Amino acid sequence: IYPLVSAGLLHPVAFASKLAAALPAGFAAPIAVCQNWTYSLFYLLANMWGSVVVSLLFWGFANEVTTVSEAKKYYPLFGMFANVALVFSGQFVRYVSKLHTSLPAGVDGWGVALKLLMSAVVASGGVIMAAFRYLNVAVLKEDGSGGAPSPSGKLAPKKKKKPSMSIGESARHLASSAYIRSLATLVLC
């Protein structure tokens, strides 16, 4: 996309200029977002990665390794740890943002802050990957049954394999359930 952006082929500059001339000044921000839609899309996806994708990955793994009875006990702890982690990350960001005041003249404070923040992201990603690997290799020793460990320590029996459906069959199956239709209505409205 980058060569097309720099050549001016993807951003509707002329259309945005016409809209800006025709609409009141209050529409300047939405017009700018539409004019620079590639940057807006990148910003949106970058923000969604931390809040949506990482959360989905974590809760998917948590659902995979815990039973229903264990979930009642551990899920509140997971939520509490997530909120405590937000407090510590906020304190770290505040420390990094004030760091530029103590730097000598001529040192790029923004560059130092960016390097510190990205180093923290890489380090925490490494810790997460190591923990995930440890949990899969050392803690979740599967003996071929494929189930989650039960409270007694034995693996649960393997679940019955679900039939494979096409996208159309899946859509018809979901549409035939009143419960699923009601959930979809709640989510979409």
GUNUTOR-757761 format. One line per field, with one value per residue (C-alpha): residue number from 0; residue in one letter; x negated, y, z. Coordinates in nm, 2 decimals. Layout:
REM residues N
n	c(NUM:...) .
res	c(a:...) .
c1	c(X:...) .
c2	c(Y:...) .
c3	c(Z:...) .
//
This chain:
REM residues 189
n	c(0:1:2:3:4:5:6:7:8:9:10:11:12:13:14:15:16:17:18:19:20:21:22:23:24:25:26:27:28:29:30:31:32:33:34:35:36:37:38:39:40:41:42:43:44:45:46:47:48:49:50:51:52:53:54:55:56:57:58:59:60:61:62:63:64:65:66:67:68:69:70:71:72:73:74:75:76:77:78:79:80:81:82:83:84:85:86:87:88:89:90:91:92:93:94:95:96:97:98:99:100:101:102:103:104:105:106:107:108:109:110:111:112:113:114:115:116:117:118:119:120:121:122:123:124:125:126:127:128:129:130:131:132:133:134:135:136:137:138:139:140:141:142:143:144:145:146:147:148:149:150:151:152:153:154:155:156:157:158:159:160:161:162:163:164:165:166:167:168:169:170:171:172:173:174:175:176:177:178:179:180:181:182:183:184:185:186:187:188) .
res	c(i:y:p:l:v:s:a:g:l:l:h:p:v:a:f:a:s:k:l:a:a:a:l:p:a:g:f:a:a:p:i:a:v:c:q:n:w:t:y:s:l:f:y:l:l:a:n:m:w:g:s:v:v:v:s:l:l:f:w:g:f:a:n:e:v:t:t:v:s:e:a:k:k:y:y:p:l:f:g:m:f:a:n:v:a:l:v:f:s:g:q:f:v:r:y:v:s:k:l:h:t:s:l:p:a:g:v:d:g:w:g:v:a:l:k:l:l:m:s:a:v:v:a:s:g:g:v:i:m:a:a:f:r:y:l:n:v:a:v:l:k:e:d:g:s:g:g:a:p:s:p:s:g:k:l:a:p:k:k:k:k:k:p:s:m:s:i:g:e:s:a:r:h:l:a:s:s:a:y:i:r:s:l:a:t:l:v:l:c) .
c1	c(0.00:-0.29:-0.39:-0.03:0.01:-0.30:-0.18:0.15:0.36:0.54:0.63:0.92:0.77:0.97:1.30:1.22:1.14:1.48:1.65:1.46:1.57:1.94:1.98:1.96:1.63:1.75:1.71:1.33:1.23:1.45:1.34:0.98:1.04:1.19:0.92:0.65:0.84:0.52:0.37:0.71:0.74:0.39:0.46:0.78:0.63:0.33:0.56:0.77:0.47:0.40:0.76:0.93:0.69:0.47:0.78:0.93:0.61:0.58:0.94:0.94:0.64:0.80:1.11:0.90:0.72:0.98:1.29:1.62:1.57:1.21:1.33:1.56:1.26:0.99:1.16:1.22:0.85:0.76:0.97:0.82:0.46:0.55:0.67:0.36:0.14:0.32:0.22:-0.14:-0.16:0.00:-0.27:-0.54:-0.41:-0.39:-0.75:-0.86:-0.67:-0.84:-1.18:-1.26:-1.29:-1.59:-1.78:-2.07:-2.03:-2.06:-1.91:-1.60:-1.35:-1.09:-1.33:-1.44:-1.08:-0.99:-1.28:-1.19:-0.82:-0.90:-1.16:-0.89:-0.65:-0.91:-1.01:-0.65:-0.58:-0.88:-0.75:-0.41:-0.55:-0.77:-0.48:-0.26:-0.53:-0.59:-0.22:-0.18:-0.49:-0.53:-0.19:0.05:-0.10:0.14:0.15:0.34:0.69:0.70:0.91:0.85:0.71:0.98:0.96:0.84:0.54:0.65:0.73:1.10:1.23:1.20:1.50:1.72:1.61:1.85:1.96:1.80:2.03:2.00:2.04:2.40:2.49:2.34:2.54:2.87:2.80:2.74:3.04:3.26:3.19:3.40:3.14:2.86:3.09:3.16:2.79:2.71:2.99:2.83:2.49:2.59:2.84) .
c2	c(0.00:0.24:0.32:0.39:0.62:0.82:0.85:0.99:0.71:0.58:0.90:1.09:1.44:1.61:1.46:1.56:1.92:1.94:1.81:2.05:2.34:2.23:2.12:2.33:2.35:2.10:1.82:1.88:1.59:1.32:1.44:1.42:1.06:0.96:1.14:0.96:0.63:0.41:0.57:0.56:0.19:0.12:0.32:0.13:-0.21:-0.13:-0.03:-0.34:-0.57:-0.49:-0.48:-0.74:-0.99:-1.05:-1.08:-1.33:-1.53:-1.53:-1.63:-1.89:-2.05:-2.02:-2.19:-2.47:-2.56:-2.51:-2.71:-2.55:-2.60:-2.46:-2.16:-2.06:-2.04:-1.90:-1.66:-1.39:-1.41:-1.37:-1.06:-0.92:-0.98:-0.81:-0.50:-0.50:-0.53:-0.22:-0.02:-0.12:-0.05:0.29:0.37:0.26:0.47:0.77:0.71:0.69:1.01:1.21:1.07:1.33:1.60:1.43:1.37:1.59:1.85:1.72:1.37:1.28:1.22:1.08:0.83:0.72:0.68:0.49:0.25:0.19:0.13:-0.10:-0.29:-0.34:-0.47:-0.71:-0.83:-0.89:-1.07:-1.30:-1.37:-1.45:-1.68:-1.86:-1.90:-2.04:-2.28:-2.39:-2.45:-2.65:-2.86:-2.91:-2.86:-2.99:-3.33:-3.49:-3.86:-3.86:-3.82:-3.45:-3.33:-3.07:-3.20:-3.27:-3.18:-3.53:-3.48:-3.72:-3.60:-3.58:-3.82:-3.71:-3.52:-3.65:-3.51:-3.25:-3.28:-3.05:-2.80:-2.56:-2.18:-2.20:-2.50:-2.32:-2.01:-2.21:-2.40:-2.07:-1.91:-2.20:-2.14:-1.88:-1.85:-1.77:-1.52:-1.34:-1.32:-1.19:-0.92:-0.82:-0.79:-0.61:-0.36) .
c3	c(0.00:0.08:-0.28:-0.38:-0.08:-0.16:-0.52:-0.41:-0.56:-0.25:-0.07:-0.23:-0.18:-0.45:-0.33:0.03:-0.08:-0.25:0.06:0.28:0.06:0.06:0.42:0.74:0.93:1.19:0.93:0.90:1.12:0.96:0.61:0.72:0.84:0.51:0.31:0.50:0.53:0.51:0.82:1.00:0.92:1.05:1.37:1.43:1.37:1.59:1.87:1.83:1.85:2.21:2.33:2.12:1.97:2.27:2.50:2.26:2.25:2.63:2.70:2.43:2.59:2.94:2.81:2.66:2.98:3.25:3.33:3.42:3.79:3.77:3.57:3.85:4.08:3.85:3.61:3.87:3.96:3.59:3.57:3.89:3.76:3.43:3.62:3.84:3.53:3.39:3.70:3.67:3.30:3.35:3.61:3.37:3.09:3.33:3.44:3.07:2.97:3.25:3.17:2.91:3.18:3.33:3.00:2.91:2.63:2.28:2.36:2.18:2.46:2.23:2.09:2.44:2.55:2.23:2.28:2.64:2.56:2.27:2.48:2.74:2.48:2.34:2.69:2.80:2.47:2.54:2.89:2.75:2.49:2.74:2.98:2.70:2.59:2.95:3.01:2.69:2.74:3.11:3.26:3.00:2.94:2.70:2.67:2.34:2.48:2.39:2.68:2.95:3.28:3.54:3.91:3.98:3.76:3.49:3.14:3.05:2.79:2.43:2.31:2.02:1.69:1.55:1.19:0.93:0.77:0.49:0.54:0.40:0.62:0.92:0.85:0.81:1.13:1.32:1.17:1.28:1.65:1.82:2.09:1.85:1.66:1.99:2.07:1.73:1.78:2.11:1.96:1.65:1.80) .
//
